[in-house]
């Protein structure tokens, strides 16, 4: 474990910045929300620190009252805290917070930082440090359109969804590829869908299936999908395991839809015929025949109506339950 007596001993790093050993309580963690934390990544960092110790310093800038604002290294600090360590090796950047954020983002270009994370850093620079897009683009050696696209990502995605991405509950790649366009189309649907995923972390492939299904569905089907995405995926997996059953079910539903369309057209023709002939008198025999067929039609329709409502209610109930 790092010893408290080692702190505040300046050491010149290879890039000329002061290198200190700071106590964890001295760190100001105001930019914690700019990084994604997944259990897998955090576990690897924890194991590496436990076995090899801290290999690279975190980045900080000096603040007031003996504190230091942590710019980069949040996952390492979290792991050190879990290991019961009291101190952290830190590189003190000789610049202000805003310039340090630009420095941290520029230096991390070769890392696996996601586009959403880059967007969070850029939003921080724009909203809290009053940088304009031109200045950010020049500082990062990027085009203005690149900066605009990253900023648009975080502006389009609802904040509750971004929180789930930060917590590692949603894959950042899936969020960018599927949830951003879903949010553009319907922010409420995006929030409901992700909320009803619970703590289940879906793969990008699964998220893609949900997005495609939502785009193709009618309004009532979309509502059921948003309320029970996991149930939809489970049903889809069952159909994929039994493609013959899926094809037969599709064919059966297709035939049923065609029959219902025929029924609608027949009803329209009957209504038109009745409307056109309502003023003409029918003979007693014809009236009796019409009455008999009408009663038979009502009975047949009532039977179909009851069965159809039972099927629809059962299907809706399955889509609502037991998650």
GIJOBEL-V321713 format. One record per residue. N is the residue number from 1. RES is the residue in three letters. OMEGA is omega in whole degrees, -180 to 180 (NA if undefined). NEAR is the number of other C-alpha atoms within 12 Angstrom. Layout:
BEGIN
n=N res=RES omega=OMEGA near=NEAR
n=N res=RES omega=OMEGA near=NEAR
END
This chain:
BEGIN
n=1 res=UNK omega=177 near=19
n=2 res=UNK omega=-178 near=20
n=3 res=UNK omega=180 near=16
n=4 res=UNK omega=-177 near=19
n=5 res=UNK omega=-178 near=14
n=6 res=UNK omega=-174 near=19
n=7 res=UNK omega=178 near=21
n=8 res=UNK omega=174 near=24
n=9 res=UNK omega=-175 near=17
n=10 res=UNK omega=176 near=18
n=11 res=UNK omega=-179 near=20
n=12 res=UNK omega=179 near=15
n=13 res=UNK omega=-178 near=17
n=14 res=UNK omega=179 near=10
n=15 res=UNK omega=174 near=12
n=16 res=UNK omega=179 near=13
n=17 res=UNK omega=179 near=20
n=18 res=UNK omega=178 near=27
n=19 res=UNK omega=-176 near=30
n=20 res=UNK omega=169 near=32
n=21 res=UNK omega=-175 near=33
n=22 res=UNK omega=171 near=39
n=23 res=UNK omega=-174 near=28
n=24 res=UNK omega=-179 near=34
n=25 res=UNK omega=-180 near=20
n=26 res=UNK omega=-175 near=27
n=27 res=UNK omega=173 near=37
n=28 res=UNK omega=-172 near=28
n=29 res=UNK omega=-173 near=26
n=30 res=UNK omega=-178 near=21
n=31 res=UNK omega=-178 near=31
n=32 res=UNK omega=-176 near=27
n=33 res=UNK omega=-178 near=29
n=34 res=UNK omega=-179 near=36
n=35 res=UNK omega=176 near=36
n=36 res=UNK omega=179 near=35
n=37 res=UNK omega=176 near=32
n=38 res=UNK omega=179 near=21
n=39 res=UNK omega=-178 near=20
n=40 res=UNK omega=-180 near=15
n=41 res=UNK omega=-180 near=20
n=42 res=UNK omega=179 near=25
n=43 res=UNK omega=179 near=20
n=44 res=UNK omega=179 near=18
n=45 res=UNK omega=179 near=29
n=46 res=UNK omega=-179 near=26
n=47 res=UNK omega=-180 near=19
n=48 res=UNK omega=179 near=20
n=49 res=UNK omega=180 near=27
n=50 res=UNK omega=-176 near=21
n=51 res=UNK omega=-172 near=14
n=52 res=UNK omega=-175 near=13
n=53 res=UNK omega=-178 near=22
n=54 res=UNK omega=-176 near=28
n=55 res=UNK omega=-179 near=16
n=56 res=UNK omega=-177 near=21
n=57 res=UNK omega=172 near=31
n=58 res=UNK omega=-179 near=34
n=59 res=UNK omega=-180 near=41
n=60 res=UNK omega=168 near=44
n=61 res=UNK omega=-176 near=36
n=62 res=UNK omega=178 near=28
n=63 res=UNK omega=-179 near=22
n=64 res=UNK omega=173 near=11
n=65 res=UNK omega=177 near=11
n=66 res=UNK omega=178 near=16
n=67 res=UNK omega=179 near=21
n=68 res=UNK omega=179 near=35
n=69 res=UNK omega=179 near=36
n=70 res=UNK omega=180 near=41
n=71 res=UNK omega=-180 near=43
n=72 res=UNK omega=-179 near=41
n=73 res=UNK omega=-176 near=35
n=74 res=UNK omega=-180 near=32
n=75 res=UNK omega=176 near=35
n=76 res=UNK omega=179 near=39
n=77 res=UNK omega=178 near=39
n=78 res=UNK omega=180 near=30
n=79 res=UNK omega=178 near=30
n=80 res=UNK omega=178 near=32
n=81 res=UNK omega=-180 near=22
n=82 res=UNK omega=179 near=19
n=83 res=UNK omega=179 near=24
n=84 res=UNK omega=179 near=18
n=85 res=UNK omega=-178 near=27
n=86 res=UNK omega=-173 near=26
n=87 res=UNK omega=179 near=33
n=88 res=UNK omega=174 near=44
n=89 res=UNK omega=-175 near=38
n=90 res=UNK omega=174 near=41
n=91 res=UNK omega=-178 near=37
n=92 res=UNK omega=-179 near=36
n=93 res=UNK omega=-178 near=34
n=94 res=UNK omega=-177 near=21
n=95 res=UNK omega=178 near=22
n=96 res=UNK omega=-177 near=20
n=97 res=UNK omega=-177 near=30
n=98 res=UNK omega=179 near=31
n=99 res=UNK omega=179 near=27
n=100 res=UNK omega=177 near=31
n=101 res=UNK omega=177 near=38
n=102 res=UNK omega=180 near=34
n=103 res=UNK omega=-179 near=28
n=104 res=UNK omega=-180 near=33
n=105 res=UNK omega=-180 near=36
n=106 res=UNK omega=-178 near=24
n=107 res=UNK omega=-178 near=19
n=108 res=UNK omega=-175 near=21
n=109 res=UNK omega=-178 near=18
n=110 res=UNK omega=-179 near=10
n=111 res=UNK omega=-178 near=13
n=112 res=UNK omega=178 near=17
n=113 res=UNK omega=-176 near=24
n=114 res=UNK omega=178 near=29
n=115 res=UNK omega=178 near=34
n=116 res=UNK omega=178 near=40
n=117 res=UNK omega=177 near=35
n=118 res=UNK omega=178 near=37
n=119 res=UNK omega=178 near=35
n=120 res=UNK omega=179 near=38
n=121 res=UNK omega=-179 near=43
n=122 res=UNK omega=178 near=44
n=123 res=UNK omega=178 near=33
n=124 res=UNK omega=180 near=32
n=125 res=UNK omega=-177 near=33
n=126 res=UNK omega=-171 near=24
n=127 res=UNK omega=-175 near=17
n=128 res=UNK omega=-179 near=17
n=129 res=UNK omega=171 near=21
n=130 res=UNK omega=174 near=16
n=131 res=UNK omega=172 near=23
n=132 res=UNK omega=-174 near=21
n=133 res=UNK omega=179 near=30
n=134 res=UNK omega=-179 near=21
n=135 res=UNK omega=179 near=22
n=136 res=UNK omega=-179 near=36
n=137 res=UNK omega=180 near=26
n=138 res=UNK omega=-178 near=18
n=139 res=UNK omega=-178 near=26
n=140 res=UNK omega=-176 near=28
n=141 res=UNK omega=178 near=20
n=142 res=UNK omega=176 near=21
n=143 res=UNK omega=178 near=17
n=144 res=UNK omega=179 near=20
n=145 res=UNK omega=177 near=16
n=146 res=UNK omega=179 near=22
n=147 res=UNK omega=-179 near=33
n=148 res=UNK omega=-180 near=25
n=149 res=UNK omega=180 near=25
n=150 res=UNK omega=-180 near=30
n=151 res=UNK omega=180 near=30
n=152 res=UNK omega=180 near=26
n=153 res=UNK omega=-175 near=37
n=154 res=UNK omega=178 near=38
n=155 res=UNK omega=-178 near=25
n=156 res=UNK omega=-176 near=29
n=157 res=UNK omega=-179 near=37
n=158 res=UNK omega=-176 near=30
n=159 res=UNK omega=177 near=23
n=160 res=UNK omega=178 near=23
n=161 res=UNK omega=177 near=39
n=162 res=UNK omega=179 near=37
n=163 res=UNK omega=179 near=29
n=164 res=UNK omega=176 near=31
n=165 res=UNK omega=179 near=36
n=166 res=UNK omega=-178 near=27
n=167 res=UNK omega=180 near=25
n=168 res=UNK omega=-180 near=28
n=169 res=UNK omega=178 near=29
n=170 res=UNK omega=178 near=37
n=171 res=UNK omega=-177 near=35
n=172 res=UNK omega=178 near=39
n=173 res=UNK omega=179 near=26
n=174 res=UNK omega=179 near=32
n=175 res=UNK omega=-179 near=42
n=176 res=UNK omega=-173 near=34
n=177 res=UNK omega=-173 near=26
n=178 res=UNK omega=-175 near=33
n=179 res=UNK omega=177 near=43
n=180 res=UNK omega=176 near=35
n=181 res=UNK omega=176 near=26
n=182 res=UNK omega=179 near=35
n=183 res=UNK omega=176 near=33
n=184 res=UNK omega=-179 near=22
n=185 res=UNK omega=-176 near=18
n=186 res=UNK omega=-178 near=24
n=187 res=UNK omega=-180 near=23
n=188 res=UNK omega=179 near=24
n=189 res=UNK omega=179 near=32
n=190 res=UNK omega=180 near=38
n=191 res=UNK omega=-178 near=30
n=192 res=UNK omega=-179 near=26
n=193 res=UNK omega=-178 near=36
n=194 res=UNK omega=179 near=42
n=195 res=UNK omega=-177 near=28
n=196 res=UNK omega=171 near=27
n=197 res=UNK omega=180 near=30
n=198 res=UNK omega=180 near=20
n=199 res=UNK omega=179 near=16
n=200 res=UNK omega=179 near=19
n=201 res=UNK omega=-178 near=26
n=202 res=UNK omega=176 near=29
n=203 res=UNK omega=177 near=22
n=204 res=UNK omega=179 near=21
n=205 res=UNK omega=179 near=18
n=206 res=UNK omega=179 near=26
n=207 res=UNK omega=178 near=34
n=208 res=UNK omega=178 near=26
n=209 res=UNK omega=179 near=26
n=210 res=UNK omega=-179 near=39
n=211 res=UNK omega=180 near=35
n=212 res=UNK omega=180 near=20
n=213 res=UNK omega=180 near=25
n=214 res=UNK omega=-179 near=33
n=215 res=UNK omega=-176 near=25
n=216 res=UNK omega=-170 near=14
n=217 res=UNK omega=170 near=16
n=218 res=UNK omega=-174 near=12
n=219 res=UNK omega=-179 near=15
n=220 res=UNK omega=178 near=15
n=221 res=UNK omega=177 near=23
n=222 res=UNK omega=179 near=28
n=223 res=UNK omega=180 near=26
n=224 res=UNK omega=179 near=29
n=225 res=UNK omega=179 near=39
n=226 res=UNK omega=-176 near=35
n=227 res=UNK omega=-178 near=33
n=228 res=UNK omega=-179 near=31
n=229 res=UNK omega=-179 near=38
n=230 res=UNK omega=178 near=33
n=231 res=UNK omega=178 near=27
n=232 res=UNK omega=-179 near=35
n=233 res=UNK omega=178 near=27
n=234 res=UNK omega=179 near=20
n=235 res=UNK omega=180 near=20
n=236 res=UNK omega=178 near=21
n=237 res=UNK omega=177 near=16
n=238 res=UNK omega=180 near=15
n=239 res=UNK omega=180 near=18
n=240 res=UNK omega=177 near=14
n=241 res=UNK omega=-179 near=13
n=242 res=UNK omega=-175 near=14
n=243 res=UNK omega=180 near=14
n=244 res=UNK omega=178 near=13
n=245 res=UNK omega=180 near=15
n=246 res=UNK omega=180 near=18
n=247 res=UNK omega=-180 near=15
n=248 res=UNK omega=179 near=14
n=249 res=UNK omega=178 near=15
n=250 res=UNK omega=180 near=15
n=251 res=UNK omega=180 near=14
n=252 res=UNK omega=180 near=14
n=253 res=UNK omega=178 near=14
n=254 res=UNK omega=178 near=14
n=255 res=UNK omega=180 near=14
n=256 res=UNK omega=178 near=16
n=257 res=UNK omega=178 near=14
n=258 res=UNK omega=180 near=14
n=259 res=UNK omega=179 near=14
n=260 res=UNK omega=176 near=18
n=261 res=UNK omega=176 near=14
n=262 res=UNK omega=180 near=14
n=263 res=UNK omega=179 near=17
n=264 res=UNK omega=-180 near=14
n=265 res=UNK omega=178 near=14
n=266 res=UNK omega=179 near=14
n=267 res=UNK omega=178 near=16
n=268 res=UNK omega=-180 near=14
n=269 res=UNK omega=179 near=14
n=270 res=UNK omega=180 near=17
n=271 res=UNK omega=179 near=14
n=272 res=UNK omega=-180 near=13
n=273 res=UNK omega=179 near=14
n=274 res=UNK omega=180 near=16
n=275 res=UNK omega=-178 near=12
n=276 res=UNK omega=-175 near=12
n=277 res=UNK omega=-175 near=12
n=278 res=UNK omega=-178 near=12
n=279 res=UNK omega=-179 near=9
n=280 res=UNK omega=-179 near=11
n=281 res=UNK omega=177 near=12
n=282 res=UNK omega=178 near=15
n=283 res=UNK omega=-177 near=10
n=284 res=UNK omega=-178 near=10
n=285 res=UNK omega=180 near=11
n=286 res=UNK omega=178 near=13
n=287 res=UNK omega=179 near=14
n=288 res=UNK omega=179 near=13
n=289 res=UNK omega=178 near=14
n=290 res=UNK omega=-180 near=17
n=291 res=UNK omega=180 near=15
n=292 res=UNK omega=180 near=14
n=293 res=UNK omega=179 near=15
n=294 res=UNK omega=178 near=16
n=295 res=UNK omega=178 near=14
n=296 res=UNK omega=178 near=14
n=297 res=UNK omega=178 near=17
n=298 res=UNK omega=-179 near=14
n=299 res=UNK omega=-180 near=14
n=300 res=UNK omega=-178 near=14
n=301 res=UNK omega=179 near=19
n=302 res=UNK omega=179 near=14
n=303 res=UNK omega=179 near=14
n=304 res=UNK omega=-179 near=17
n=305 res=UNK omega=-180 near=17
n=306 res=UNK omega=-179 near=14
n=307 res=UNK omega=-180 near=14
n=308 res=UNK omega=-180 near=16
n=309 res=UNK omega=177 near=16
n=310 res=UNK omega=-180 near=14
n=311 res=UNK omega=-179 near=14
n=312 res=UNK omega=179 near=16
n=313 res=UNK omega=180 near=15
n=314 res=UNK omega=179 near=14
n=315 res=UNK omega=179 near=18
n=316 res=UNK omega=180 near=21
n=317 res=UNK omega=178 near=17
n=318 res=UNK omega=-179 near=21
n=319 res=UNK omega=-177 near=27
n=320 res=UNK omega=-163 near=22
n=321 res=UNK omega=161 near=17
n=322 res=UNK omega=171 near=10
n=323 res=UNK omega=NA near=17
END
